[in-house]
Amino acid sequence: MRRKELVLVALCAVLGGLLAVVGQGIDGGTQMDRWSAPMLALGQGLRTLALAGGWGSAAVWAVTAVVCLLPLGVLIFWRRKRSAWHLEDALAGLAVPVLFSLLYYGINPTLLPGPMGQIYPVAAVGCLLSMLVAALVLKLLRGMEECPWERLAGACRPLLVGGAAFVAFSGVYSYLADALAQGQEVMEQNTADPEGAWFTAAVLVVLALLELTPYLMGAMALLWGAELSRVMGEGFVEETVVLSERTALGCKFMVQASVLMLLISNLTQLALLGQLRSTHFSVYIPLFPLLLAAGLFLLCRLVRRGRELQVDSDSII
């Protein structure tokens, strides 16, 4: 495992924690206003241009047409050397009505009821970004179908490292933001007992750190998989077997630690039940990191078995 990959994942985890802390000090409405402000400003500018006269209205419709047809232009550029249609091509057509509605309601936000005029631009941009990610993933998977083994192993490494960074960021952000929100709620509801409220808030943060441990370990498992994919690109060499054995042990420890973290969280709350102003006992299994560890563990066992079969075959020959 390379040092820079560990640093990248650690920085993403720290960034998630910082965003959770900073976001806690920003009111939800204020945060939504900040996100939607650029699109609303653009819509207001287009509305002013449309009210300037016939030429202004024609210019607004021209801008709308260019923006809405942009995904189709990108699609035509991608398809200039191939004739077959694929699933990701349909997403370009699906983006056209979303872009049109984004511009239309950006120019006319009063047509949406209540606060939807502020929320809709953010929601529409989120849909467009999800379409872009889906198209890139589908295109990447299609390109990997007939990819040579060495190239496939090389392509898997950055994907797994990127996945590890995302898991670390999202896990830290979601758990820490939720714990801080619960702590703030406890402090607001227990103004008569500030010491107990502060103690409960601190315990909630510690419990959040315990509960996000499986996701941090899941990020580590993805890094192990990235390193294993690099070595497997060289075939069933001795280094592959050694690394797969080490990775299998790490996955086993990850599953054990994930289950124990949940148990420690519940036992801590049980021991401090009389001092806490809020508790959240839970009986759940962090499926994603556990299934990830189980799949990687099985892959490592298959690698070892493949190496054993190769050695037996070579000895017979």
N, C-alpha and C positions, 0 to 999 in steps of 0.2 A: 504494500500500500504506500503510495507516494505521499510525501509530506504536504505538498501543495493541495492535494485533494482533501486531506484532513483539515487543513487551514480553511479551505473553501467551505466545507460543511460547517465548521465551527463558526465562521463569520456569518453564514446564513442563519444559524441558530441564534447568535447574538443579535443579528438584525431583527429577527422575529421577536425577540424579547424587548428590544428597544421600541419597536413599533407598537407592541402591546402596551408598554408603559406610557408612551407618548399619546397613543390613541385613547387611553383611559382619561386623560386630562382634557379631551376635546368632546364637546357635546355631540350626540349623534346627529342632530339636525344641522349643527354647524359644519360637521365633517361632510355630510351629504351636500350641503350648499357649496362647499369648496370643490368637491368633485364635479358637480354639475355646472359650476360657474363658467368654465370655458365654452361648453356647448351652448349654454343659454346666451352668453355674450355673442357667439357666432350667429345664433338664431335671431337675436335682436338686431344685429347688423344687417342680416339679409332681409329682415322685416322692414327696416328703415329704407333699404334700397328698393324694395318692392313698392313701398308707398310713394316713392319719388316720381312715379309716372309709368307710362307704358314701357319705355326702354328699361327702367329699373326692374319691372316685373319680368320682362323678357330675359334680363341678365340673371335674375334669381332662378328662373326655370332652366336656363342654360347651365348654371352652376350645379343645380340639382341633378340634371341629366348626366353631366360629366361625372359627378361623384357616384351616382347610383350605377352607372355603367362601367365604373372602374374595375370591379371584380370580374366582369365579363371580359374586359380587355386583358386582364392578367390571365384569365383562363385561355383566351385565344393565343396569347404569347406562349403559354406552357404547352398547348396542344399543337403547335405548328409542325412538330416533327413526329407526331403519333396520331393514329386514327381511332384507337379504342377509347371508349368512355369508361371512367372509373367513378367510384363513389364520391371521392373528394371533389369531382367536377360539379356535382349537384350542389355543393355548398356555396359555390360562387353565385349560382342563381338564387339560392335562398338568402344570400346577403343583400340582394337588390331591394326587396321590400323592407328589410330592416333598416337599411340606409335611408330609404325614402321616408319611412315613418320617423326616423331620428331627425331628419331635416324638417319635415313637415310640422312635427310637434315642437321642434325647437323654435320655429318661426311663429307658431301659434300655440304657446303653452297654455293659454286660457281655455283651450278646447278640452283639456284633461281635467277631471274633477279633483278638487282638493289639492293635496301636496304632490299629486302624481306628476305635475309639471316639473317639479324639482327632481323627482326620482327617475322618471322615464329616461332621460339622457344617459344616466349612469347605467341603468339596466340594459339599454340598447347597446351601449359600448361594450358592456360585459358579454352580451350575446355575440357581438362581432368578434371579440377576442377569442371566445370559446370556439367559434367557427374556424378562425385562423389556426388555432392549436389543433383542432380536430383534423383539418385538411393536411397540416404538416405531418401529423402522426400517421394518418392513412397513407400518405405518399411515401413516408419513410418505410412503413411496414411492407408496402407493395414492392419497394425497391429491394427489400431484404429477402424476398421470396426465392429468387434464383441467384442470390449473391454467393460468391465463393466463400469457403469456410474462413480463410484468413482475413478477408475483408469484413465478413460478418462479425468475427471476434473483435476486430478493430473498431467497428461501428458500435458495438454493444458497450464498450468502455465509457465513452462520453455520455451515452444515454443513462447508464447506471449511476455515474457520478452526478449528473444533473438531477436524477431522481432522488439520490441521497440528499443533495442540497435542498431540494424542495420539501422532502419529508421532514428534515430538521427544521426548516423555516416554519412550515405550516404547523407542525406539532408544538413547537415552543410558543408561537404566536397564539394559537387557539387555546391551549391550556392556560397559559399565563394571563391572557386577556380575560378569560372566563373567571379565573381565580381573583384577579384584581376587581372585576365587576362585582363578584360576590362579596369580597371584602369591603368594598365601598357601600354596598347595600347593608351589610351588617353594621357598619359604623353609623349609617344614617338612621337605622332602626334602634340603636342602643346608645343614644346620646347620654343617657343617665349613667352608663357604665363605660366610659371611654377606655379604661384599661382592659376590660374584658373584650371590648370590640377590637382593640388593637391586637391583642393576643390571638383572637380568632382569625383576624385577617392574616396575621403572620403564619399561623398554622395552615390556613388555606393555601397560601403560596407554596409552603413546603410540600403539602400534599400534591399540589399541581406538579411540582418538580418530580415527585415520585411517580406520578401517573403518566408523565410524558416520557419517562425513561424507556419504555418499550419502543417508542417511536424514534428516539435517538439511537437505540440499538438497531432498529430497522434500517436507519440511515447507514450505520456501520456495516450491516449485512450487505447492503447494496454496494458499498465500497469493496467489501471482500469479493462480491461477485464480479465487480469491475476488474479487480486484480486477477481473479481466476480466469476471466475471459481473455485477458492478455496472454496468460501463460498457456491456455488451451489452444490459442492460435498457433502454437509451435508443435502441437500434437501431444501424444501421451508420453511426455518425457518425465524424468524422475521428479523434477521440480513441480510438475502438475500434481502428482500424487501427494507430495509433501504438503503443498499449499491446500489441496482439497481436504486432507486430513485435519489440518489446522483450522480451516474454515468450518468443517463439520463440528469440531469441538466448540468453536465460537458460537455457532448456531444453537447447539445444545444448551450452552450456558445462557444464551439470550432468552430462550424459552423459559428456562428455570427462573431467571431473574425477573422476567416480565410477570410471571404468576406471583412471585414473592413480593414484588412491589405493590401489587393490589392488596395482598394480605396485610402487608405492613401499613398501608394507608388506612385500612379499616380498623386494625388493632390500635393504631395511634389515636384515632378518633374515639374508639371505645375507652381507652385509658384516660383520655382527657374530656370525657363526655360532660362531666360536671363543670368544667371551666369554659367550654366552647359555647358561643352564642348561636352557632349554626353548624350543622353537620350535613354530609352528603354521602352516606354509606352506599356502596355500589357493588353489585356482583356482575361483572362483565369480563369478557375476554377481549383484549386488543387484537382483533382478528387479523388485520393487515400485517403488522410486524410478525405475528406468530406464523401465519401462512407463508410469509416471505422467508422466514427462517426455516420452516419445514421444507419448502421447495428447494432452497439452496442446500439444505442438509441432504435431501434425496439426490440432488445433482452430484454432490461430492461423493456419495456412496456409489453412484453409477460410474463416476470417473475412476474410482479405485477398482471397481469390478472390471471396467474396460481395460485398465492397465494389467490386471491379473490375467485376463483372457489373452491380451497381446503377448505377455510373457510366455504363457503356456503355448500359444501358437508358434512363437519363435523357437521355443525349445523343441517342439515336435518337428519343425522344419529342419 
